[in-house]
Structures are given as structure tokens and as C-alpha cells.
Amino acid sequence: MNFENVTAVAKANVYFDGKVVSHSILFGDGSKKTLGLIYPGEYHFGTDAAEEMAITDGACEVVLDGQEATASYAAGTAFEVPAKSGFTIRVKDGICQYVCSFLS
């Protein structure tokens, strides 16, 4: 994925002692995406806005809040998380890279 005419925020968003790191990019229309890396482990995130997580490299397993089923995602796939919800993401090995789009 390539993004043009954006502002990149240099300060990283760092979670879980540096095992999840992202940078925000801001678009001219006011929208925002984050580009990130997830190292091996299991992490839970809450959402304010609805999100789409597009996996760009590596793989992960995801359980959405309120569900029991685990779904697997690899590079080129994506999943959506409802607003005011959350998800648990697990990376077994390697690094999972993603682009998070905030949906309206």
C-alpha cells in the first residue's frame, strides 16, 4: 500500500512494552490511519471508533470481543472491529504488519 499527500506523525504509539508499535498518518480530508508492527505475543485492544485492520505482512489470529471463534489472517486479508468494542490479537512468530483504518 502506498499513501500520497499525507502527514506522518513522527512520535510512535507504543503499547505492551514496545511489542506493538504504530505511527499515525493524517490525510487532507481529516481521516487517519495507523501503520504498525506486532511482535509475537497476545494483546487486547479496545476500540472507540470502528476499525478495519488490513494485514500487510505476516499473520495473526483474532478473537473479537463477545465471540469465541478465532479467525486467522495473513498478508492481503483484513478484519473489521465494531465501535466501542475490542479484540484480542495473537502473533505466533515473526512480525505481523498492519494498516488500521478508522471507519465512520
Secondary structure, DSSP 8 states (H G I E B T S, - for coil): ----SEEE--S-EEEGGGTEEEEEEEETTS-EEEEEEE-SEEEEEE-SSEEEEEEEESEEEEEETT----EEEETT-EEEE-TT-EEEEEE-SS-EEEEEEEE-
